[in-house]
């Protein structure tokens, strides 16, 4: 079943839109707060379409993700109980609660232990919203939190920009050719990442 190929073609079309940079910023912001689709879906084809602007696009995505991370953190800190019924209906509450247990254990060691833990999570294909809300609920200090988001998410977006900037059309052809296995592999990594968080939260 071809699932990621059509999504890739649509993302390429969006990437050529005159306001594509704004779409990327909005997607990056929303993914850190509530949206399930990662910004790489737009960042990669936009960078392929305009390789010389790849690092600019990555910077826009990172900056917007950081703003969204602050919003997600504040909502988690001040409004989680209010919106928890909505998250329960979406099936997100258990993931956030597991993240809270895991992050609380790390933060109990030191704020910077939580920092390194979030750096690793930021690089993994785990939806950022689960991390930002959990950090707010736990009350992790803002400086280590933002630093971890910048490093973890920054590695992801800048590595994509670098690969496409160096690879050019070859990277585009390879991405197009192998988009299905790449997409399914990323999905598998997401499942593994969530499972890892569950195990850590339960003390394994």
Beta strands, then each sheet from edge to edge (+ up, - down):
end
